[in-house]
Amino acid sequence: VPQLVLTMHSLTAERPAPLHIPPAQFRGALEHDNAFTMTGTGHCFVSGRLSYVLNLHGACESIDVACSAALVACHDAHLAVRTGDCSTALLAGVNMIFLPSTLDGYAAAGLTSPTGVPYVFDQRASGFVRGEGCGTGAVERAERRAKEVLPFVIGSAVRQDGRSASLTAPNGRAQQLLLSGVVANAGVQPTELRAVEAASAWLARAASP
């Protein structure tokens, strides 16, 4: 498996002048249809706008698979560079909360924690807590950065649970296949892993699929 390097780049562009849009006007634009609502809020347009600003001509796509969107984007970038579709792949993971309506829906379904604390892997856990953030990166072949010490992506895999007990309950067998698949793709043994990142949103009552 060719080793790929994940590097962080600082992209500079001309900074536009502040628009000074009043918060009430901005919120109103999101809640009601207008000339900019569709192109300004649709996920499918975001990646295209970045290609426009940076004058990029390679394939671009917006990925919305909930919590794992950034990881799936990294997987796709990994494959694109590995197969020679491009020499460098830019990726970004973004979550912004502009309106309370989405949070209201999650709360009504019993998915979010009423205490505002997630308590991951804890009996006190009662749901997840949403946050905002943005992370960007670039994937290149390792030989292009041979003299720099940087993180390496040596394998990746993406799977779906298929049928499970509920929307929020994982399929244990499917999760096992995912983990075995990614270590096989990377050509390593599970005992060689030094760290594992995990997430949990244990719920007292699972939501219906």
WOCOR-V825410 format. One record per backbone hydrogen bond with DSSP energy under -0.5 kcal/mol. CO is the residue of the C=O (numbers start at 0). NH is the residue of the N-H. Records with the same first field share a line. If there is no record, write none. Layout:
CO->NH + NH
//
This chain:
2->141
3->152
4->6 + 139
5->150
6->8 + 137
8->10
9->11
13->15
19->21
21->25
22->26
23->27
24->28
25->29
26->30
27->31
33->36 + 37
35->39
36->40
37->41
41->44 + 45
42->45 + 46
44->48
45->49
46->50
47->51
48->52
49->53
50->54 + 55
61->63
64->67
65->68
67->71
68->72
69->73
70->74
71->75
72->76
73->77
74->78
75->79
76->80
77->81
78->82
79->84 + 85
80->83
86->140
88->138
90->136
92->134
94->132
95->97
98->101
99->103
100->104
101->105
102->106
103->107
104->108
105->110 + 111
106->109
110->127
112->115
118->121
121->124
126->125
127->112
132->94
134->92
136->90
137->6
138->88
139->4
140->143
141->144
142->145
144->147
147->149
150->5
151->153
152->3
167->169
168->165
169->171
170->174
171->175
172->176
173->177
174->178
175->179
176->180
177->181
178->182
179->183
180->184
181->185
182->186 + 187
188->191
189->192
201->126
206->166
//
